[in-house]
Amino acid sequence: MRRRDFITLVGGAAAWPLAARAQQPAMPVVGFVNAGSPDAPLAAAFRKGLNEAGYVEGQNVTVEYHWLEGQFDRLPALMADLVRRRIAVMATPAGNAAALAAKAATTTIPIVFGVSEDPVKLGLVASLARPGGNLTGINFFTGEITAKRLALLHELVPKAVRIAVLVNPANIASTESIRDIPEAARAMGLQIQVHNASTRNEIEAAFGPLVRDRAEALYVAGDVFFASRRVQFVRLAAHHRIPASYPNREAVEAGGLMGYDTDRAGMFRQVGVYTGQLLKGAKPADLPVLQTTKFEFVINLPTARAIGLDVPPTLLARADEVIE
């Protein structure tokens, strides 16, 4: 065999795998959109749901993670870009605003949401049992448990009268989540001081007025961005020795005093499961909107001791989990 022929033959053989790869269909792309900061545990819960549905990231599906760091104004442009690129599925766990922006952007790409309010009232679906259209997902209730969480904080810190409430005005779901607080506070004889924060710097700055106003406890309103900034909240509350109540168990695991909310990780997992089912060809209209029924009350005892707080035994007995 002549040398030139041998080189040509080898070169052609080397090109076979590239040609074969080029002929393989591209993996479907899922656009994951969350208004918070990158959150490894919740992203892992989403991937777990995908795995249960038969999809493994990097093997048979690509997931694009978009964490907006509380910048809700970026949603329209981001959704328009995802639609233009014709991704396979949009997943918007834990975000009313993201779900509404997704719905406004497309009527054809399947969307799986996680929202804290009634999705029928939000205009996302026709009904829970028969969503219709291109959306389905999970309703994970937060507004309905506001008064309950305030009552638990009052029971945990019974001498606290001045309660600071920190809310994100950039997120209408956050402001809506505290709508029942004034009435609930009056019934308990509490004084409410509302403070606003929409960025990590504003969260930092908000603790100055809290201290000056002599807040005796802190209620962190439900908000997807706040949930992702839990380590920052825990650090600031510990520094100022302020008993704080959080809208998620992850904050308590990070060192927060107490949390009461729905099972957020379970919601992310279920969004992943539904995303996988849609990738397999299921229609959103045929997947009923699920409602979470699991609520978690978690107390961190080391944090209570660090701020000199005695947790009533009756409260400990009612907790779903006590972190020792």
Number of C-alpha atoms within 10 A of each C-alpha: 5 6 8 8 10 11 11 11 11 10 11 11 11 11 10 11 11 10 10 9 10 10 9 8 7 11 14 15 20 23 23 19 24 28 28 22 18 17 13 10 12 19 18 15 20 24 24 22 24 24 16 16 18 15 22 17 15 9 8 12 19 18 19 14 14 17 17 18 20 23 15 18 12 14 22 15 12 18 21 16 13 21 20 11 10 15 18 21 23 26 28 27 32 27 23 26 19 24 29 19 20 29 23 13 20 16 13 14 19 24 27 28 32 28 27 25 20 18 25 13 10 12 11 25 24 15 17 21 14 15 21 18 19 19 29 32 32 26 22 26 20 23 22 15 18 22 18 15 22 21 16 17 24 20 15 22 18 10 10 17 17 19 25 25 21 25 26 24 15 17 21 13 23 24 18 17 21 23 14 14 18 14 12 16 19 11 9 12 12 17 15 18 17 14 17 16 17 20 17 17 9 12 21 13 13 15 21 12 13 23 14 8 13 13 21 18 23 25 24 24 24 26 30 23 27 31 22 24 21 23 18 16 24 21 14 15 20 18 10 13 17 21 26 24 27 27 28 28 26 21 25 27 17 15 22 29 31 29 27 26 23 22 18 23 18 18 27 26 23 27 30 29 24 25 30 24 20 19 21 12 8 14 16 25 20 15 20 18 23 17 17 15 10 11 16 17 23 27 28 22 20 16 21 19 12 11 16 11 15 11 16 11 9 9 13 16 10 11 16 12 14 16 14 8
